Amino acid sequence: MLHRFATFVAGCTILLVLAGSLVTSTASGLSVPDWPTTYGWNMFTFPPQHWVGGILYEHSHRLIASTVGFLTIILAAWLWRADPRRWMKWLGLAALGAVVAQGVLGGITVLFFLPAAISTAHAGLAEIFFCITVAITLFTSPGWIRGDSAVRVDDRVLRNIATATTILIFAQILIGATMRHTGAGLAIPDFPLMFGHLMPTHWDPKIAIHFAHRVGALVVALAVIATSAHVFYHHRGRRELTRPAALILGLVGLQVTLGALTVLSRRDVSINSAHVVVGALVLATSLVITLRSWRARFPQGVGSLLQNLPARGQILQKAPDPI
């Protein structure tokens, strides 16, 4: 049951990422100029008839964020009470701390009129919080808790490649967030060329950020291909690795396509927002591969954990593994 709830929280978090991307894509960040109130109202009592234009996006974002925060409180309390692993209790508190910090950053972003640095930090912390919820979902899955041999891959090369890939993806997301919040999304207006050439013909800070994002996309794509190729070559019989490896290849292909369409469509709202969401899914999928590659290095003592589970909670109830 705990695993199912953790999965639900992770799903709600990706919905929150979508809501946040819509706020940025529609330039609605200051449609509600006060915080934590909404035009002086308690956000939960703000009249629905006033949810129009940009207010709809920003106010909905706040409500979804509040819901995710409430769910995270439940998740953290549940982990503290039911999961015998001490590090999991602290991971639940880390999730709670991250979501609180995220809410405060969101408020500061509004009160200080969308400063690029704080807005970028807000976007980056959202990805970290999402990764924590995905990790909790994985760590509470039955296969992980049992310590099945299938998920105990001891491959140093895979660990190194997968870890590096996840770090590169997160760095690329930060560059993308910087590009969005500095208005550099169309600093290079054509694709795949740049001002009709293979390299920009002139430079300014926005062009440099945009160019860095394109280079980062190539680096990430190569890293993902390397990780997936290693999985398919050395661990082709392990579905818990081949499934996310295949998924991330498809997601990266979709992400590159959405990035190109974002430029060619002049930052169409739906395409731009989908680009943000798929980027988060690429990061989460890479994280799953990384964590599973490190499973053999996690603390032992699974047998004692299993003995405690009947009395401490129901985290081994039947539920499908994520991804």
HUWO-V12061 format. One record per residue. PSI is psi in degrees with one decimal (999 if undefined). NEAR is the number of other ideal C-beta (glycine too) atoms within 12 Angstrom. Layout:
BEGIN
PSI_NEAR / PSI_NEAR
END
This chain:
BEGIN
-40.7_22 / -41.2_37 / -42.2_36 / -41.1_25 / -41.0_31 / -39.9_40 / -41.5_28 / -42.6_27 / -42.3_40 / -40.5_39 / -41.2_25 / -32.3_31 / -39.4_43 / -29.9_36 / -38.2_28 / -39.6_41 / -41.8_44 / -44.6_34 / -42.2_33 / -38.9_44 / -34.2_41 / -36.3_32 / -46.3_41 / -43.1_41 / -30.0_31 / 5.8_26 / 44.7_22 / 11.5_30 / -27.8_38 / 19.2_23 / -28.9_29 / 104.7_35 / -8.2_22 / 162.8_21 / 138.4_29 / 0.5_25 / 169.7_19 / 102.8_30 / 41.3_21 / -11.7_15 / 152.5_19 / 131.2_16 / -25.9_30 / -9.4_16 / 6.2_14 / 126.0_25 / 129.6_16 / -27.3_15 / -14.2_8 / 0.8_20 / 80.3_24 / 155.3_17 / -136.3_15 / -25.6_24 / -37.5_30 / -46.3_24 / -47.8_30 / -44.1_39 / -40.0_39 / -39.6_31 / -43.3_43 / -42.0_40 / -42.0_29 / -40.6_33 / -41.9_39 / -38.8_29 / -44.9_26 / -38.6_40 / -43.2_31 / -42.9_21 / -34.4_32 / -35.3_40 / -45.2_23 / -44.0_26 / -44.9_45 / -43.2_34 / -40.2_21 / -44.4_32 / -42.2_39 / -34.6_26 / -38.9_19 / -23.6_31 / 120.6_36 / -10.9_27 / 118.1_32 / -40.7_15 / -26.2_20 / -34.0_37 / -44.8_25 / -30.4_19 / -38.2_32 / -41.4_38 / -34.0_25 / -40.6_27 / -42.7_42 / -44.5_32 / -38.8_22 / -41.5_33 / -33.0_38 / -46.9_24 / -36.5_25 / -41.5_39 / -41.6_34 / -42.9_22 / -39.7_31 / -41.5_40 / -43.4_28 / -37.6_23 / -41.9_36 / -48.3_31 / -27.6_20 / 17.6_20 / 50.2_14 / 52.3_29 / 136.7_19 / -40.1_25 / -45.1_19 / -39.3_27 / -39.8_33 / -41.8_28 / -38.8_25 / -43.9_41 / -41.4_40 / -40.8_34 / -32.1_37 / -41.1_46 / -39.3_41 / -44.7_32 / -42.3_44 / -42.4_43 / -37.1_38 / -42.3_40 / -37.2_45 / -41.8_41 / -42.6_37 / -40.6_46 / -43.4_42 / -44.0_39 / -23.2_43 / 2.5_43 / 148.3_35 / -42.8_30 / -40.7_29 / -43.8_36 / -40.2_37 / -22.7_21 / 37.4_25 / 144.2_21 / -26.5_15 / -27.8_22 / 11.1_32 / 60.5_24 / 124.4_31 / 81.7_18 / 102.1_27 / -39.9_16 / -44.4_20 / -41.9_34 / -44.9_27 / -45.6_19 / -46.0_30 / -41.8_39 / -44.7_26 / -39.6_26 / -43.8_41 / -41.9_38 / -41.9_24 / -40.4_31 / -43.9_41 / -41.9_33 / -40.2_26 / -37.8_39 / -39.8_41 / -39.7_31 / -41.8_33 / -40.8_41 / -39.9_37 / -41.1_32 / -43.7_41 / -43.7_40 / -3.8_33 / 5.3_29 / 29.7_21 / 11.8_29 / -29.6_36 / 24.8_24 / -31.6_29 / 108.0_36 / -3.6_21 / 163.9_20 / 138.1_26 / -11.4_18 / 170.8_17 / 105.4_24 / 34.3_19 / 4.7_14 / 171.6_13 / -23.9_13 / 151.8_16 / 141.4_24 / -14.6_15 / 165.7_15 / 147.0_17 / 174.6_16 / -40.0_16 / -40.6_25 / -39.5_26 / -42.2_23 / -44.8_31 / -43.1_36 / -41.5_29 / -36.6_27 / -38.3_39 / -42.2_35 / -41.3_22 / -37.5_31 / -40.4_37 / -43.6_20 / -44.9_23 / -43.2_38 / -44.3_29 / -39.2_22 / -41.9_34 / -42.4_40 / -41.8_23 / -44.0_28 / -48.5_47 / -40.1_36 / -40.4_24 / -42.0_30 / -48.7_40 / -30.1_24 / -41.5_20 / -19.6_22 / 39.7_30 / -19.5_16 / 0.3_14 / 100.5_28 / -30.4_21 / -15.6_32 / -40.4_38 / -32.9_27 / -52.3_26 / -28.6_40 / -41.6_39 / -39.6_24 / -43.6_29 / -30.9_42 / -44.6_30 / -40.9_20 / -39.9_34 / -41.6_37 / -43.1_22 / -40.3_24 / -42.5_37 / -42.1_31 / -45.5_23 / -37.0_32 / -43.2_39 / -43.3_22 / -30.2_22 / -41.9_37 / -48.9_31 / -28.1_20 / 5.0_23 / 45.4_16 / 52.0_31 / 137.3_20 / -49.1_24 / -41.0_19 / -44.0_27 / -43.0_33 / -40.4_32 / -34.9_29 / -40.6_42 / -45.0_41 / -44.9_33 / -35.3_35 / -41.3_47 / -37.9_41 / -35.4_37 / -45.3_48 / -45.2_43 / -40.3_41 / -41.1_42 / -37.7_45 / -40.5_39 / -46.5_40 / -44.1_50 / -48.0_40 / -38.4_38 / -30.3_46 / -22.7_38 / -0.1_28 / -38.5_35 / -18.4_23 / -4.4_18 / 157.7_26 / 144.4_16 / -155.8_13 / 22.7_16 / -35.1_26 / -44.4_12 / -32.2_15 / -45.6_30 / -35.8_20 / -31.1_14 / -21.3_19 / -43.2_26 / -30.7_14 / -18.5_13 / -12.6_24 / -172.3_27 / 38.1_22 / -1.6_38 / 8.4_29 / 151.2_19 / 125.9_13 / 143.7_24 / 143.8_16 / 143.4_30 / 146.3_37 / 999_31
END
